[in-house]
């Protein structure tokens, strides 16, 4: 069995907690570690944005495509708010 490490960012602690708890509780991840105070820079709606985020390190043995789908559902498609 091959272990996978999936990285995912969350906009705040509540979302990070919800995703971490759900993935571990349902057996979709062996462990989820959180790294706070991560700054992400990206282009959104034609402008370069920089925001603080929480980085999740998701360790599992699942198919990465399935895990990505579950994380997207749990985030409820949270998108950066328009400035």
RASULUR-V334873 format. One record per pair of residues at least 4 apart in sequence whose C-alpha atoms are under 8 Angstrom apart, sorted by the first residue. I is the first residue (numbers start at 1). GAP is how many residues later the second one is. If there is no record, write none. Layout:
[[I:GAP] [I:GAP]]
This chain:
[[1:60] [2:59] [3:56] [3:57] [3:58] [4:54] [4:55] [4:56] [4:57] [4:58] [4:60] [5:52] [5:53] [5:54] [5:55] [6:50] [6:51] [6:52] [6:53] [6:54] [6:58] [7:48] [7:49] [7:50] [7:51] [8:47] [8:48] [8:49] [8:50] [9:44] [9:45] [9:46] [9:47] [10:5] [10:6] [10:43] [10:44] [10:45] [10:46] [10:65] [11:4] [11:5] [11:41] [11:42] [11:43] [12:4] [12:41] [12:42] [13:4] [13:41] [14:4] [15:4] [15:60] [16:4] [16:18] [16:38] [16:40] [17:4] [18:4] [18:56] [19:4] [19:52] [19:55] [19:56] [20:4] [20:12] [21:4] [22:4] [23:4] [23:5] [23:6] [23:9] [24:4] [24:5] [24:6] [24:7] [24:8] [28:32] [28:34] [28:39] [29:29] [29:30] [29:31] [29:32] [29:33] [30:28] [30:29] [30:30] [30:31] [31:27] [31:28] [31:29] [32:24] [32:25] [32:26] [32:27] [33:23] [33:24] [33:25] [34:20] [34:21] [34:22] [34:23] [35:19] [35:20] [35:21] [35:22] [36:17] [36:18] [36:19] [37:15] [37:16] [37:17] [38:14] [38:15] [38:16] [38:17] [39:11] [39:12] [39:13] [39:14] [40:10] [40:11] [40:12] [40:13] [41:7] [41:8] [41:9] [41:10] [42:6] [42:7] [42:8] [43:4] [43:5] [43:6] [44:4] [44:5] [44:36] [62:4] [62:5] [63:4] [64:4] [65:4] [66:4] [67:4] [68:4] [69:4] [70:4] [71:4] [72:4] [72:5] [73:4]]
